[in-house]
Amino acid sequence: MSIRITIDGHEVIAQHGDRLVDVAADNGVYIPTLCYQRGKPCLGTCRACSVRVNGNVMAACTVPVSDGMEVEVNEPEVADMRKALVELLFAEGNHNCPSCEKSGRCELQAVGYEVGMMVSRFPYRFPVRERETAPEKLWLERDRCIFCQRCVEFVRDKETGRKIFSIDHRGTHASIEVDVALANKMPDEQVREAAELCPVGCIIEKGLGYNDPIGRRKFEIKSIRERALKRKHK
């Protein structure tokens, strides 16, 4: 059923129940995301897509649109809120972009550019997190994990359907874990898919480092904003 909603004062037509973040993108309005992927179940973990809906702040990936909905995306206070959330993600981990294997292909780095971040307004925590190198084909650089849970929910053993990745503990003690036995059964293609699915440089394929030269990397060819606005539901 077609409905009408308002985004930043502009009326758009959408289908009842569609995700707000998708409706915005289809109408040329970019909302950053780090945990959400179009066509996959909503996770709602990163909150980088926060907008104001009918006066209340919500994560746009979790909101199904309804008739008459009024949405504020680029209102200054809301935009600064999203920027602060991205800054928090940088402050809570150790993100040394120049030396990261995923620089130029990292969604967190790309979103940082899009929201206009120069430096975090929050004190950097510099957590000590040990990397996991036991799996044969991949390793975890835990310093970079933002706990988006994409790998936890969307990467599973092809035979049993069991989760290969998990999050252990809570709060400041949380850590991303991997079932080494299941990881060692992953075909090469699935390893690459998991590394690509990770929005940062936490899941790294062994034997593959700086494989894309500067100037030809993913978000140097086309910005994350362009990719989001052109992505269509399959």
Stockholm file with secondary structure:
# STOCKHOLM 1.0

chainA/1-234         MSIRITIDGHEVIAQHGDRLVDVAADNGVYIPTLCYQRGKPCLGTCRACSVRVNGNVMAACTVPVSDGMEVEVNEPEVADMRKALVELLFAEGNHNCPSCEKSGRCELQAVGYEVGMMVSRFPYRFPVRERETAPEKLWLERDRCIFCQRCVEFVRDKETGRKIFSIDHRGTHASIEVDVALANKMPDEQVREAAELCPVGCIIEKGLGYNDPIGRRKFEIKSIRERALKRKHK
#=GR chainA/1-234 SS CEEEEEETTEEEEEETTCBHHHHHHHTTCCCCCSSCCTTSCCCCCSCTTEEEETTEEEEGGGCBCCTTCEEESSCHHHHHHHHHHHHHHHHHSCCCGGGCTTTTTCHHHHHHHHTTCSSCSSCCCCCCCCCBCCSSSEEECGGGCCCCCHHHHHCBCTTTCCBSEEEESCGGGCEEEECHHHHTTCCHHHHHHHHHHSSSSSEEETTCCSCSCTTSSHHHHSCHHHHHHHCCCC
#=GC SS_cons         CEEEEEETTEEEEEETTCBHHHHHHHTTCCCCCSSCCTTSCCCCCSCTTEEEETTEEEEGGGCBCCTTCEEESSCHHHHHHHHHHHHHHHHHSCCCGGGCTTTTTCHHHHHHHHTTCSSCSSCCCCCCCCCBCCSSSEEECGGGCCCCCHHHHHCBCTTTCCBSEEEESCGGGCEEEECHHHHTTCCHHHHHHHHHHSSSSSEEETTCCSCSCTTSSHHHHSCHHHHHHHCCCC
//
